[in-house]
């Protein structure tokens, strides 16, 4: 899980600030601008995003891709760009699945 990865990374890199949270919570808690974010955490070199892939996976052929739940999952992927802007990160790593873009 993402929290296990975050805990392991933090244990191996204790000097590094590691945030593991839903993208909506990240955006709500960290201010609308990179300046607000930098006040809390300083400069951010990297932002890693692992969005839910159920909406894009070829394994979900029988799913209603216009359902509210599925559309919500698809839109989470777009929030990554908002998070990049808010954090002011220099590099963004976005996990991708075939068929996503």
Buried (B, 14 or more C-beta within 10 A) or exposed (E): EEEEEBEEEBEEEEEEEBBBBEBEEBBEEBBEEBEEBBEEEEEBEEBBBEBBBBBBBEEBEEEEEEEEEBEEBBEBBEBBEBBBBBBBBEEBEBEEBEEBE
